[in-house]
Amino acid sequence: MEERHKRILQRNRTNLVTDLDPSNLYDGLLQKGVFTQDMIDEIKSSGTRRDQARQLVRDLETRGSRAFPLFLECLQETGQQSLAELLQSGGPLQHDNVPIYPIHRPNTTPSPSPEKENTRPRPPGRTRRDSIQSYKMDASPCGHCLIINNVEFEPQSELSNRKGSNIDCDKLERRFKALSFIVEVKTNLKQRQIKHELSALSKKDHSQYDCCVVIMLSHGTEVSHSRFPGAVYGVDGQYVPVQLITNYLNGQHCPSLQGKPKLFFIQACGGGERDTGFEVSPDEVEPSVGGADDQTDAIPMSSSSDSLSMSDEPDARATLPTPSDILVSYSTFPGYVSWRDTQSGSWYVETMDRILEENATTDDLVTMLMMVNHEVSQNSAKGLYKQMPGSFNFLRKLLYFKTQPSQSSS
């Protein structure tokens, strides 16, 4: 789009966001080739009418030189004449070499000041938190949540049973039901069965839902990867890489979840290293000492630094759109063990459950996970070992869980 047309849109953004009816424009913009169907679907999913109007204007600025006049045609054809005239009147007042805002317009609409989010030289709408959109999360139910809880491992696997994992599972099942998800729990699955359940989930029709959640509670280890590190064990001692777990639900393999958030929570070790932490000033740490029942979900593989080496540069391959709208939250930093109390469950799940209960009505998911990171980092197992959760975040918007449907005080 020509710079003068971009500036006209930017000067009139307040009016456009306030008065534009995007729903009447979609067919015309599609027929005229201004937007593709995928772009229109993306705009529709951005939220309220105002959110859609704001996103439409932003995207319009990225289209070709014909986008502006074709947009005016669509406004006129859909009866939004006043907006068309407002934008047309901005044209003659603007010169390419004089990027100023006019102080008058030939209509009665008050002259809006440009929104701060469009201040140059930064790209418009990218500088403030309140300009970031939120995912649509108001479907009822919100989506599917699959919990795979591996507790009892076959003797030939040489993996210990995971006492305390059922406590984690029960907490997460209750929590995500409260967040309006359809929760399905599968227990003690072999590698092949884990893959089968993930495949079945990917084949469901998620069109009427807004989100999908997968929770893995098991032993884990390191594997080589090109995007998401780590792997989760089946009870037969065979593992499934986290990268493969996420692939089942990506935009390619599960079309009905395209553009929707896919959340993966991994309570398993990323390797065999134990973190003894480092000294900090006393006022920065709230002493929290784990009990004698603390266990790890670690199965050390090779050197625990292998999966973080420079040989994993393929992260930057040209497949970035494939993992979009995916967040993988790990109970521990890749390469390290994850601690679980046999009486009260894992540090990570216990903390996350409480943070979600206390903050889901007001905070977005990424903010809450940061709270989890902070609290878990304050714990210590056997008075010595530490744990640091973390996330690989490919979400494009803020995610607020649906917390309203408390029909009864249950």
N, C-alpha and C positions, 0 to 999 in steps of 0.2 A: 504494500500500500504506500502511496505517496506520503511524504512527510507532512504536507499541508493538510491532508485528509486525517492523518493520525492526530494532528494537533486539534483539529475541529472536534474529533471524537473525545479527546481528552478534556477539552474545555467544557464540553457539554455532558461529561460523564454523570454528573449528579442528576441532571434532568433525565438522562437515558435510564439510569438505574431506578429512578423514582417512577417514571411514566411508561417505560417500554413494556409491551406485552410480547414476550418472546415466543409464546406458544403459537401465535398466529403467523409467525415468520418462518418457522422451520421448513415447511413444505416449499415455499418460494426460494429460500436460500439453498435448499437441496437441489431443486430443479435448475436453478441458475448456476449451479456449480460453485457457489461461494464456499459451502461446507460439504464435507463428506457425511455419510450417515453415522460413521463412528464419532465424528466431531459433534454432531448434533446430539447423539446419545450421551456423550460426555457432558455437554452443556445441560441437558435435561437432568442428569444425575447430580448436578452441583448443589441442588437444594431448593430454596424458596424462589418465588418469581424474581425477587430482587437479586438473589444469587445468580440465577440463570441469566438475567439481563446483564449483570456485571461481567460474567464469564463470556457471554456472547460478544460484548464490545471488545473485551481483551483479545479474544481469538480473531475477531474481525481485523484487528490491526496487523495480524500476521499473514493475511491473505494477499492476493495479488492486487495490481493497480485497478482492476475493475470491481474490487470488492465494495468500495465506497458507493459508487453510483448504483450498483446493483442492490445494495442495502437500502438506498433511498427509494428505488423502485418498489421493493418489497414493503417498505413503510407506507407508500402511497396506495399500493394495491390492497393493503389490509386495513385501510382507514385510519392509519396513524399519521394523518396529514400534518398535524402541528409539529410533531417531532421532525418530520421530513423538511418542513419549512425552516425549522430552527437550524438544522444542520446545513441546509442550502444557504441560508443567510450568513453562515460562518465562512463560506468559501471565499467570496471576493475580498473579505477583510484581511485575509491571511496571505502573506508573501513568504516564499521559501527562505529568504534571507533575513526575515524579521520575526523571530519566534517570540512574539509578545501576545498577551491576552488583551482583546479589545475590551474597552470599558463600557460599551453600549451595544445594544442589539435592536433591530427593528421589530421588536415585539414587546409584549407586556411581561414576559417572564423575567423574574429577577435574575440578574447576572450572577451565576454561581461561581464561587471561588474554586479553583482546581483542587481536587482531593489530594491530600498529602501523599497518598499512596502512589501518585503519578509523578512525583517530583523527579526531575532529571538530576543526574544522568543515569540513575538506576532504571532498569526496565520497570514499567508500570505494574503495580500490584504485587511486588515481590519483596517489599522492604519491611512490612509490619506484620506482626502476628495476627492482628484482627483482620488482615486482608486475606489470610489463608482460609480456604474453604473447608467445610466439614463434609465427611461422607454422609450420605443419606442412611439413617439408622432407625427408621420409624416403622418398618414392617413388623407385623405381628402374626406369627413369631418372627424374630429378627433373622434367624438362620439356623443351620445345623451346627452342632458341636459334637465331635467324635473324641471320646477319651479312651485311649488304649493303656490299660493298667497291667503291667507285667510284674507279678509278685513272686510266683513259684517257678523256678527254673529247673529244667530237666537235668538229671545228674551228669549226663555226658557233656553238658554245656560248660561244666566246671564254674558256673556262676552261682553266687549265693542267693538265697531268697531275700526279697526286699521287704523285710518287716517294717511296718509303718506306712507302706505305700497306700494301703486301703484307706487310711485316714486322709491322705492327700486327695485320693479319688473322690471320697464322699464330700469333702469340702468343695472341690471344683464342680462336682455335679450339682450341688445345691446353688453354688454361686452363679453358674451360667444359666441355670433354670430361672433364677431370680432376674437375670439380665435378658430374659425373654428368648432364650435359645432352646431348640429341640435337642436334648442331650441324649446321646447313646453311648453306653459304656461297654467296652469289650475287654475281657480279662484273660491274661495268660495266653497270648497269641504267639505262634511261631512266625518266623520271617515271612513265609509264604502267606500266612493268614493276615499279617499286617498289610502286605501289599494288596491282598484281596479286598480288605476293608477300605483302604484308601481309594482303590479303583472303583469300588461301589459308590463311595461318596462322590467321586468325580463324575459319575454317570447320572447322578440325581439331577433333576431340573431345579436349579436355584433361582429361576427367573423371578419368583415372587418374594425372594428373600434379599436381604441387604448385606449379609456377611457370612463368613464360614470360619469355624474354629476347629483346630486339631490340637489335642493335648497328648503328649507322649510321656508316660511314667515308666521308666525302665533303667537298666544298666546302659552305659554308653561308652564310646571310645572315639579315637581319632581316626579319620581316613583322609586320603587326599581328596581335594575338592577344587572346583573352579568358581564356586559362589558361596555356598553355605557349608561351613565346616561341621564335622562331627557325624556320628552314626548312632542308631538306637538298636539294641539287641532284642531279638525274639527270644522266647523261652527255650528255644532249641540251640541257642548259642550262635546263631547266624544273624548278622546285622543288616539294617537298612539305612543307607546314608540319608542324612537330613536333606541333602540336595534333592534326592529322589522323592522323598516325602513331599517336599514343596512342589515338585514338578507335576504331581497328580492334579493339583488345583490351579496351575498357572493359566494364563489367558489362552494358551494354545490347546491345552488338554481339557479344559473345562469352560467352554464358551459362555455358559450362563452365569459364570462368576467374573467375567471380564469387567474391569473397572470397579469391582467391589473388593473390599478388604478381605484378605485371607490371613488369618492369624494362627501362628504355630507356637505352642509353649512346650519347651523341651526340659523336663526334669530328668536329667541323666548327666553322667560325667562326660567331659570333653577329652579326657585323657587321664594320666596317672600322677601328674605332679601335684604335690600338696603345697599350698601357699601359706607360708608362716607369717606373711605380712611384713610391715615395717613400722618403726616407731613414729608416733605423731605426738603432738602436744596433748596433755591430759584433757584439755577442754574440748578437744575435737572428737573424743571417743566416749561413747557411753558403754561402760564395761558390760559385756554380755558373754557368758561362758557356757558353752554347750556341755551336756552331761556325758557320762561314760557310755551311754547308749548310742552316741553319734556314729553313724556308718557312712561309707561313701558308695557312690554308684559308679566307681571307676573301674575300667578294665584297661590298664595301660597296654598300648599296642607297640609301636616302634618308638623312636625318640619323640617326645611329646612336643618338640618344636617343628617336626616335619611338616605338619599341615599349615604352619604359619610361615613357611619359608618363601623365599623369592620365587621359587619354582611355581608358585600359584598365581603368577601374573595373569593367566587366562581370565581372571575376574573381569578384565576390561574388554572382553570380546564384544562384538557388535550385536549382543542379544539383550541389551538393557530393557527394552519394553517387556520381555517375557516375564521377569520377576516383579514387574510393577504391581503395586497394591498388595505386597506381601510383607509381613513382619514376622521374623523368627526371634522369639525371646528364649534365651538360654539361662538355665539356672546357674551356670558357672562359665567363666571365661574359657574359651577353647584351649585345651591342653591341661586343664586342672580338674580336680575331683569336685563332686557336689555332695554336700553333707545332708544326712537324713537322720532325724531322731526317731528311734524305733517306737517311742511312746507318743510323740506329738506330730510326727510327719516331718517332711523336709523343710529346711529353713525357707527356701524359695517359695514353696506353695503356701506355707502358713502365712508368710508375710504378704504375698500377693493377694490371698483371699481377704485378709484384713484391710489392705489398702483399697481394694475394689469396693468392699462394703462401706468404707468410710468416705471415699472420695469420688465414686463413679457418677454421682449426681452433679458434680461440679467440674471435674477435671478430665482432660483427654487422656487416652491410653498411654501415649508416650511419656507424658508428665507423671502418670502413676507408676510406670515402670521405672522411671528415674527414682521415685520414692522407694520402690522395692530395692533397687540397686544400693541406695544409701543405707537402708536399714539392715539388709543382709550383710553388707560390708562391715557392720559394727559387731557382728557375731564372731565367736571363735569356738572351734571344736577342741575338746580336751585341753582348753585353756591355751591353745597354741595356733591351730590352723584356721585360716581365713577362707572366705569365698566371695567371689565377685561376679554377680549376674551381668548380663548384657544382651543387647539386641542387634540384629541386622535389620535395618529399617528401610523398606522400599515403599512405604506409604507415601501418597502424594497429598494427602489432606489430613486434617485433624479427625480423630475418631472419638466420638462420645457415645458410650453405651446407652441403650434405652433403659431408663430406670423408673419411668412413671408407672408402668402397669402393676401397681400394688393394690389390686382390686379389694382385697381384704387385708387386714393387718396380720399377714402370715409371716 
